[in-house]
Amino acid sequence: MEARLFALRLSLLSTQQAIAVLSRLGVEYEGEHDTEDADADSQSDGESDDWTGFHSGPRKLPQRRPPTQYRVPFEHAARLIKHRQVEMRRGFCLVPVEDMHHVAVHHYKAMLLRQMNVLCRSLLTMSSDETARLDPVLARVIASWQLEMVRQGSTSGGSSNVRARIKLNEIDSASDAHFPLCMRHLHRKFRENHHLKYDGRVQYRMFLKGLGLSVQESILFFRSEFVKVIPAARFDKEYAYHIRHSYGLEGARRDYAPFDCAQITNGPAPRHGQYHGCPFKHWDGETLRYELGRCGLPAHASSKVTTEAASGHHQSACRALFDATHRVPYAQAMAQLHETASLLGNNQVVQHPNAYVDASVAVATVSRRSGQVQRGQAEQQS
Ligand code: SF4
């Protein structure tokens, strides 16, 4: 977010001011001129050398034009290379002056990373008063970064390396093991009724998109249930379009992101026959207790979750459910997932249903690997 803000501010400056920002950061590159400019320079140099050898006044030094492009090491212009917007020569990018703000943003990001590392090390030696003041700020910064990671992962088809990917044939077992209560409930009701009303369909299919289901897999999944209650031709005509629309293949062709917890909890409450929404916000205490029992939660853990929900801390209640049903608490799982262990406290709440799945899958993966290591060691000893 800081880098984006920096880029936005740079875009309001003139090109030369942006270059001045770079040199204030101590970054200098070798400038180059257009061939035409260079010719013009050399001609003007030649004209100033009067062939008679006489000069009628003080000799005018030729005015050097500012460079039109800079030779930049390719790793400083990765963004321009990615979008094939720059010419490369012998390992260097020839970056036009008007594109130098991309290079400035690269250096700004590198500087932020260096400062974050310094901050990380300083936190270890800070007094508890200082950390108490900084912890909530850091937790908010990290939570919004993680949210952004989830959004980016979902809009890029789940390609981020921290995103959990669920295959279509694993969806029932994944629902029991890894889905947050809102999605678990939607999945169960969809399997039971072979149908979901509009809000539930949208909430659930966007979540599945965030899990990495392709548009074909999503159509296959919804079709397999809907055709039990409506003709296949009707599904293909009325419902498949909306699924393709969610993936940016129809209509405005926008690549929509899955809903986060704020969108779900602030969205319309489910009415009779609807199953969308957040259970910790939209269910009464009795229903919530019953469903938590269905998840196998013992009474004491269940009461902690329902107390959080009743006091309006819906996302904390969701985290409490995660903590009660996994071997590693949610905050720790997220910290390990994003390698931010030293910055996070235990107060991190669930921000996104897909982040919940990421954390749950990460815990299961670590448990499975440590089980394999232990079995391997036991076999070696025997
Ligand atoms: Fe779903 Fe978020 Fe509510 Fe958890 S807090 S149940 S993930 S909406």
Boltz pocket constraint, residues with backbone or C-beta under 6 A from the ligand:
constraints:
  - pocket:
      binder: B
      contacts: [[A, 180], [A, 181], [A, 182], [A, 183], [A, 260], [A, 261], [A, 264], [A, 265], [A, 277], [A, 278], [A, 279], [A, 280], [A, 314], [A, 315], [A, 318], [A, 350], [A, 351], [A, 352], [A, 353], [A, 356]]
      max_distance: 6.0
